[in-house]
Amino acid sequence: MDLAVFIQTCLNAVYASSYLALVAVGLVLIFGVMRVVNFAHGELYMAGAYALFWVFHQTGLPFFLGVAVAIAAVGALGLVMERALFRPMRNNPLGGLICSIGALLILQAGAVALFGVRKKSFAGPYNEAVSLFGVESLTISGQRLAVIAFAVALLGALWVFLKKSRFGWALRAVAQDPDAAALQGISIGRISMLAMALGAGLAGAAGALTATIVPTGPYMGHSVIIGAFIVIIVGGVGSLEGAVVASILYAFVSTFVTTIWDGVVADIAGLLLMLAVLVARPQGLFGRPERA
C-alpha cells in the first residue's frame, strides 16, 4: 500500500467513524439510563435517512434544514417509543428487548409501506471532491467532510451538555445510580425521555447525514446496528468516551481490511477485534469491572 492509498484510506475511516460514533453514543445513552438494549436503534438511523429524503429530495428544502427536521422527527419518535414501549417495561429488561424487536419490525414495515422496498439514491449539495494538502490523488467529497464536521459538532455539544448543564448532570446521575438519583428528587421518567430523545436524535442525525452517500432503504439499519453493538462492547458498555474511541478503532480496522481484501473479511476482522478485547479486558476498553 503506497502513501497516497494509505492516507486516502485514513480519510475514509475518519468519515466512517464519525457517523458510527453518533449511532453508538446514542445507543449508549439509552442503555445507560434506561437499561434497555434497543435493537430498533438501526431503524432510527434509517428513519433519519428517509426524513432527509423527503425534506431535501422530495420537497427541495435546504439540506441542513432537512438534517434538523430529521433530528427533531426521530427524537420525537424516540419519545413515543419510550412512553409506549419502554416505560411500561422499566422493570422487565427482557420485555423491553422484545418490545425493541417489535419496534424494529414495525418501523421496517412502515418504511416499506411509505417508500417501497427499492433503495433511494440521491445526490447531496456538496458532491465536489476536495483535494487535501494540494495533492490531486488525495481527495474527499465535500459531503463526507460535512458528515465529519457535523458529527464532531454534535458530539462536542453533547459533551458540553452532559458536563455543564443541570439536565446533563441529572442524566449522568441516573446512569450511575438511579435509586440514589431518585432519592435526590430527580425524575427517572423525565430523564428516560431525555435520554431516549437524545439517543434517537443522534441516530437520526447519522442517518440524515449519510443518506446522500449510501442508498436509503428499509433495511439499511442492519449493518449499522451490528457495528454499533461491536463498538459499545469494545469501548465498554455504558461508556460514552469508550464508544467514541472504539468507533474510531473499529472504523479504521474495517476500512483498511476492506481496502486490502473485501467487506466480508472486514466483518470478520471486526468480530475478531471484539473477541480480542473481551479476552484481554472483558469489561471493554473504558468499562469498569463489576464488583463482586
N, C-alpha and C positions, 0 to 999 in steps of 0.2 A: 504494500500500500504506500503510494507516494504521499508527499506532504500535502498536496492540494486535496487529494481524496480524503486524507485524514482530517483536515480542517473542515471540509465540507460535511463529513460525517458528524463531526462535533457540533456543527451548526444545526444539523437535522436532529441530533439528540437533545440539544437545548430546547428546540421547538417542541419535541415530543414530551420532554419532562415538564414543560410549563403547563400544558393543558392537563396532563395526567396528575400533576400536583393539585390543581384545582379540584378535580374529581375526588382524589384520595383525601385531601384535607376536609372536604365536605362530609365524606363518609366517616372520618374520624370524629368530627364534631358531633354527628348524630349518635354514633355509638358511645362516645364518651359521656354524653349527658343522658341519653335515653336507654343505653344498654341494649340497643336493637341492631341486629345485623340486617341492614336494609338491602336486600337483593334487588330491589327496584331502583337502586341508585343509577344504574346504567340507563334505565328508561327515562330518568330525569334529564340525563345528558342528551338523550335522543329528543326529548320534548323541547329542550332549548334549541336544538338544531332546527326542528320543524317550526318553532316560533320565529326564528330568524328567516327561514324560507318564506313564511307567509308575510311577515312585515317588510322585509327588504326586497325579496324577489317578486312576490305577488303584488304587493301594493306600491312598491317603488319608493318607500320611505328611506331615509339615510341609514347607512349600515350600523353606526353606533347607537342610533335610536332603536334599531332592531335588537341589538345586544341588550340594551337597557330593558326593553319590553320582555325579552326572553328571561332575564334575571328576575324581573318582577313577577311574571306569569308562573315560572317554575317555582319560585319561592312561595307564591300563593298556593300552588298545587301541593307543595310540601306541607303547608299549614293544614290543608284539607286532609292529607294523609295522616298527620299527627293526631288531629281531633277524631277522625272517623275510624282509623285503624289501630294506631299505636297506643293512644292513651287508654282505651279500654283493655289493652293487653299489657299495661305497665308492669304488672307483677307476674307476667307469664311470658318469659323470653321466647319459648318455643312458639307460642301463639303469635307473637309479634313477627317472628321469622316467617311463619306460614302466611300471615297477612301480607308481608312484603312480597312473597312469591305471587300471591293473588294479584297484588297491585301491578307487578311486573307483567302478568298476562293481560290484565285489563288495559294497561297503557299501550301494550303492543297491539292489541285488537283495536283500540281506539285509533291508533296511528294508521293501521291498515284501512279502517273504515273511512277515515277522513282524507287520506292522501294516497291510498293504494299501496300495493306491495313493491312496486317499482321504485328504485332509488332515484333521488333527485340530485342532479349535479348542476350547479350554477356558479357563475364567476363572482368574485368579490371585487371591491373597488380598488384594491391595492395589489394588482397582479404583476406589476412590473418588477423585474429582477433587480436587486440592488447589489452592486459589486462592493466587496469588502477589501479594505487595505489597497485599493487601486488595482486588484488582480481580477481580470475578467473571468478566470476559471472558478473564482470563489464568489458565489452568488447565493442569495436567499431572497425569496419573494417578499415584497412588502407586506403581504397578507400574513406570512409567518412571523415577521417582525412585529406586526400588530398583536398577534397572539401572545408572543413573549412579553411585550411591554404591558399589555393589559393584564396578563396573569401576574406579573411582578407587582403591578399597582394594586390589584385586588388582594393578593396575599399580604402585601405591606399594610394595606388599610385594615385587614382583618387582625394583623398583629397589633397594630395601634389600638384597635377596638378592644381586644382581649386584655391588653396590658394597662390601658389608660382610662377606660370607661367603667362606670358602675355596673352596667349590664354585662360587660366583659368579665369583671371580677366575679359577678354572680354566676355566670356561666362556668367559669373555671372552678368555682367552689362546688357547684352541683356535680361537675365531672369528677372532682376529687372525693367528695363525701356528701351524697345527697341528704342523708339523715342530719348531719351537722348543719348543712346549709338550710334545711327546713327549720331547724331549731332557731336559726338566726333570722327567721322571717322571710326567707327567700321562697318565692312561689315556684315549686317544681314544675307545675303545669305551664306557667308563662315561660320559664327558661327552656322547657322542652320545645315549646312552639318556636322560640327564638332560634334554638339550635337547628331545628328542622328547616326553618325558613332559610337560615344562612347556608346550611349544607346543601339544600336543594338549589338555592340560588347560585352557588358556586358551580354545581354540576351543570345547571342551565347555561351559565356563562361559558363554560368549556365547550358545550355542545354548539352554542351560537357562534363562538369564535372560530371553530373548526369546520362549520357547516359548508363554507365555500371552498374548503381544501379537500375534505373527504366526502364521498357521496352520502347523502342523507337518506336513511332507510329505517323501517320499523325495528330492525334487529341490530342496529349499529351499536347498541349499548353492550353487547355481549363481550366483545374483546376488551372494551374499556373497563368494564367492571372486574373482569379477571385480572387485568393489570393492576387495578386499584387495590384489590384484595391482596395480591402479592406484595404490593408496596407497603400496605399498612402492617402486614406480618413482618416484612423485613425491617421496617422502621421501628416497629414496636406498637402493639395495639394500644390506642389511646394517646399516642404522642404526635402532636402536630408537627413539631420540628423533625421527628423521625419520618413522617410522611413526605415532607419536602425533600429531605436528604435521600431517602430511599427512591423517590420518584426520579431524581437525577441519576442515581446509580443504576436503577433498572432501565431507564431510557437509554443510557449510554451503552449498557451491555446489549440490550435488544437491538439498538440501531447499528452498532458495529458488527454484531453477528449477522444481522440481515444483509449488511453491505458485503460481508465476506462470503457468507453462504446463502441462506434464504430465510424466509419468515418462519417456516416450520422449525428449523434449528434454533431460531431466536426464541420461540415459545419454550422449547426445551431448556434453553440456557436460562431463561427467566425462572423456570421452576427449579432448576439446579441451584441458582443463586439463592432462592428462598430456602431450599433444603440445607445448603451450606451454612446460612446464617442461623437457622434453627438448631443445627447440630452444635455450632460453636457458641451460640448465645440464644437460648430458647425464648427469652423474653423480647428478642429483637434488638436492633442496634441502640435504640434510645428508650426501650421499655424498662420498667422496673420489675425485678423479680418479686413474685408473690411471697408474702410472709406465711410461714407455716402456722 
